[in-house]
Amino acid sequence: MKDGPHAVDVHVGKTIRIKRLMRKVSQTELGDRVGVTFQQIQKYEKGSNRVSASMLVEIAGALDVDVRSFFEDVQPGSANDNPTPSEEFVVSRDGVLLNAAFLSIKNEQVRKKIVKLVQAIAGMELDDTE
């Protein structure tokens, strides 16, 4: 038997975290909504504790999302034990909040300008390190 959490449990946990942060719900608040402690929510989000099917339905209801959304992008048999830095950033608090704020900008032209600005800044920083 393999040590550590299963890749699917980790994926589901990260997805719970993303959806919770996107909705600006604390771990304590989510725990209260589904009847567990914030520590248990932390364990679910890390993938160290497996989320039962009934609890996943409760969490989906508490976050007002479709329960199937927790399994989007799960590839059978392709455990990703070594996420890239960009994958880690996407599920970090800053990454989730940045995405939520960016997606709340309704003007597509403004969003495109922001992307170009960030790319320009990143390019400048790359030039500074050479």
ABEGO torsion letter per residue (X at the ends): XBBEBBAAAAAAAAAAAAAAAAAGBBAAAAAAAAGBBAAAAAAAAAGABBBBAAAAAAAAAAAGBBAAAAABGBBBGBBBABBBAAAAAAABAAAAAAAAAAAABABAAAAAAAAAAAAAAAAAAAAAAX
